[in-house]
Amino acid sequence: MKPSELIKFIENGDADAALKKVYVTDSAVEAQKPRYIKTIKKFMELFGDDREVSVLSAPGRTEVCGNHTDHNNGKVLAASINLDAIAVAAKNDDCIIHEKSEGHEMNVVDVSDLTPDKNCFGRSASMIKGIAAGLKKEGYEIGGFDACTTSDVLGGSGLSSSAAFEVLLGNVISYLYNDGKIDAVTIAKAAQYSENVFFGKPSGLLDQMASSVGTFVTIDFESTENPVIKKIDFDFSASGYNLCIVDTHGNHSDLTDDYAAVRSEMESVAEAMGKKVLREIDYNDFFKAVPELVGKVNDRAILRAFHFYNENNRVEKAVSALENNNFDEFKEVITDSGFSSYMYNQNVYTNNNPTEQKLSLALCLSQQILQGKGAWRVHGGGFAGTIQAFVPDDCLEVYRDTMEAVFGKGSCYVLIIRPVGGTKIV
């Protein structure tokens, strides 16, 4: 359909069924329509109304279990959420990608030149070029297109707004140039390739994979080249719980060394035992070696190694609980994960500023309200930012009011687990 036709299609309710597959509830569908129409109108303003357009979506993601395990080839459990990036896109014939994100300048990318440029690291245009390069490297067709995009995935929240954008662009290329035949795993890998080679960020594959594959997904990174990915069949909407992400508005500055130390200290334990990463070492061998490790590596590194091994086991337990529809057991595992992050991985506050502990405060408040009822844990990288909680319906109002009274209005986001990953809507 042309853009003006698509607006009428949405206004008349003809897109409702397609939207509901993504956003789950009728109320969510109605809330999304003005956003889609606004983006289509922006496309018409910039690029006209004379071409067929496609409308696509890619979700943000939440880390459910497996805190700081992926970088040592561990296991994770993640899920796509109802916050997403959307695009209205159409082919062009000039081998140029024109991408206009709401609130940002137009990105212009020539796909006839797919050479990475270190001088352009950190720019959105480089990320776009990298997606095209990654998919072409895998043998897929690429080409120019015009697109307007917008995103409601919260930046800096640990919900992976950048991964949603990358996966979105991968799906644009898939549907415009490859009949939608590029699989979700390939798109995720192209997104990681883009971040690493073109954007200059040494990210893992977790964020992109969770966004691309969708719903609950568990990933085993024992082989980083061929991670084992499995969707989890669990209907979260019928659980009676709400997924809450609380933004504590902590200070994100100067945390690079804190994040890097988690990985480097885990790897220092592996190196002391003759390996590169902890996943290459059996837990029993590690446990027996602890007396010899003391003094060779720092004590926190050993504690973080314990977290790694036990967190891998927790991922397996959480997956099993969901597959067996045992949400009570799932909650216990998630809460245990949070305590391990706090005590052993120690990524709830930075030692560089130990008197600022907004994550600690949020976790404490969560425990007071949800003990015996829900689950709570640090979310994402930690040290500042967000926590995650699974809150029963009858506690939601009290939980949200308490969190927003402490951390500010709008700081508690009530989300759902989205049942699909990157996809074409219309």
Secondary structure, 3 states (H helix, E strand, C coil): CCHHHHHHHHHCCCCHHHHHHHHCCHHHHHHHHHHHHHHHHHHHHHHCCCCCCEEEEEEEEEEEECCCCHHHCCEEEEEEEEEEEEEEEEECCCCEEEEEECCCCCEEEECCCCCCCHHHCCCHHHHHHHHHHHHHHCCCCCCCEEEEEEECCCCCCCCCHHHHHHHHHHHHHHHHHCCCCCCHHHHHHHHHHHHHHHHCCCCCCHHHHHHHHCCEEEEECCCCCCCEEEECCCCHHHCCEEEEEEECCCCCCCCHHHHHHHHHHHHHHHHHCCCCCHHHCCHHHHHHHHHHHECCECHHHHHHHHHHHHHHHHHHHHHHHHHCCCHHHHHHHHHHHHHHHHHHHCCCCCCCCCCCCHHHHHHHHHHHHHCCCCEEEECCCCCCCEEEEEEEHHHHHHHHHHHHHHHCCCCEEEECECCCCCEECC
